[in-house]
Amino acid sequence: MLSSKLFSRRQFVQLAATAAVSSPLLARGAENKGGYLNGRLYKTLKIGMVGTGKTFEEKFTIAKEAGFDGIELNCPGIDVKEVRAAIKATGLPVDGSVNAGHWSVRHTDADAGTRAKALESLKEALRQTHAVGGNTVLLVVGRGSDGPEEEIWKRSVENISKALPVASELGIHIAVENVWNQFCYDHEGDHSQTAEKFVKYIDEFDSPWVGMQFDIGNHWKYGSMGDWIRQLNKRIVKLDLKGFSREMSKFTKIGEGDLDWADVRKALAEIKFTGWAAAEVRGGDLERLKEVSANMDRVFGLTPKSS
């Protein structure tokens, strides 16, 4: 467990970490006139979405030109020296990472050896993310098919908690993503579900270093995303986003489908969200990434950056 002193710093740490990697971005926000999220929300994307460029520097350059404020990597497995050089050359920060291999090597697995490998992967992801200036590691904790919910809940909390000393020392959030993994929601249920189980799950860690990288598109099929944001509140340390259509029961481009973005914006203002939002949709070349960036501006009510 961490001390109550550290817990009281939850919001401070989040904001300070954001400012540390993006202080030039804050000045941009002061010039914007528009919705609440102007100057408070920063756009990032998964590096796998950058479909052109061979090196980190080339991919970072393309992402920046497309209008993004940062980029997320896959960790562990990066060349830290190369990433640092790309950041220096382009001025584009790494805001966080996705824990590589978390779908196949899981904290919910019944095999203790597999859980040990998942723990080491998470710890190394925290170290590498810190080394390149990021402040979150996105984590899918496991799959509901690994056992009864009560069992996999306990397994995953116990295993992930072993990484908290590293997360605390480095100041990196373990950001649990809500995905279609049959855990903390009813996969066969309707769209009247709430975020109650996710709230209880995050709170069980009793740590400021475990929160949600809340994916707005992933669970529109199962509930009101505005209401889920209100329930999760300060547990949300970062956002993921994509579009979704309940009518067609499929994912869409950001802004397409029937997701209630107006209520999402309202809810984010109510919880006073400040931080990063990561696109997680089909990527491509520069023109496609510019489209994604523009779609993010539109759904969040952001004023586009001047060229």
Beta strands, then each sheet from edge to edge (+ up, - down):
strand 1: 41-45
strand 2: 71-75
strand 3: 94-99
strand 4: 136-139
strand 5: 173-177
strand 6: 210-215
strand 7: 236-241
strand 8: 243-245
strand 9: 250-252
strand 10: 275-279
sheet 1: 1+ 10+ 7+ 6+ 5+ 4+ 3+ 2+
sheet 2: 8+ 9-
end
